Amino acid sequence: KAGVTQTPRYLIKTRGQQVTLSCSPISGHRSVSWYQQTPGQGLQFLFEYFSETQRNKGNFPGRFSGRQFSNSRSEMNVSTLELGDSALYLCASSSSSVGEKLFFGSGTQLSVL
Amino acid sequence: AQTVTQSQPEMSVQEAETVTLSCTYDTSESNYYLFWYKQPPSRQMILVIRQEAYKQQNATENRFSVNFQKAAKSFSLKISDSQLGDTAMYFCAFMKLSGGSNYKLTFGKGTLLTVNP
């Protein structure tokens, strides 16, 4: 079974631009969640989607948004990029109705110049 | 809100020896899971072990075991027979099982473990 796939692996943008990151979950997994990892703040929860509905959202500004498609693939969008948005963005998928085991992708490293 | 604290930013151990990573957490919840994840240089987060709070028995996965002290809110990870491939950042994480937060992990800051040959 293929793991969680995130594309692209690396991304360089400039301030003010917008960016879209993609995540394909493990086949059969219906939940996709996103995390931001930075050296200063560590790992922080962004949001979680299940069957195309956002169920949970972290404390991030409205510039951060996401969506999930009917095939469970998910995209995350950041508009009006700021230098502080530079981070590793990790996607995780889960099949369990309770959550429990989250399987992570290798992340997208976003650099904002 | 839940908090997870890992007091050891870095640790090192000799190959084949045993090492213990510490984690404490703060919560008012009674129903939750605790996890240890490792993040090697490849950056992918890999689940090492999981503990259900309602279980008194400590979880074990091959060379990895935990010491779960619910009253003390402590959750340490013991790695036996350390291998070079165990070199990674280790994160302790908390997941509460209520209020629609079943998929939200709260992570500690991590402990960088280096296994020396």
HADDOCK unambig.tbl for C-alpha pairs under 7 A between the chains (distance, minus, plus):
assign (segid A and resid 42 and name CA) (segid B and resid 109 and name CA) 5.72 0.50 0.50
assign (segid A and resid 43 and name CA) (segid B and resid 107 and name CA) 6.15 0.50 0.50
assign (segid A and resid 45 and name CA) (segid B and resid 104 and name CA) 6.63 0.50 0.50
assign (segid A and resid 45 and name CA) (segid B and resid 105 and name CA) 6.97 0.50 0.50
assign (segid A and resid 56 and name CA) (segid B and resid 100 and name CA) 6.96 0.50 0.50
assign (segid A and resid 56 and name CA) (segid B and resid 101 and name CA) 6.77 0.50 0.50
assign (segid A and resid 98 and name CA) (segid B and resid 102 and name CA) 5.93 0.50 0.50
assign (segid A and resid 99 and name CA) (segid B and resid 102 and name CA) 5.24 0.50 0.50
assign (segid A and resid 99 and name CA) (segid B and resid 103 and name CA) 5.03 0.50 0.50
assign (segid A and resid 104 and name CA) (segid B and resid 44 and name CA) 6.37 0.50 0.50
assign (segid A and resid 104 and name CA) (segid B and resid 45 and name CA) 5.57 0.50 0.50
assign (segid A and resid 104 and name CA) (segid B and resid 46 and name CA) 6.99 0.50 0.50
assign (segid A and resid 105 and name CA) (segid B and resid 44 and name CA) 5.77 0.50 0.50
assign (segid A and resid 106 and name CA) (segid B and resid 42 and name CA) 6.97 0.50 0.50
assign (segid A and resid 106 and name CA) (segid B and resid 43 and name CA) 5.57 0.50 0.50
assign (segid A and resid 106 and name CA) (segid B and resid 44 and name CA) 4.17 0.50 0.50
assign (segid A and resid 107 and name CA) (segid B and resid 44 and name CA) 6.92 0.50 0.50
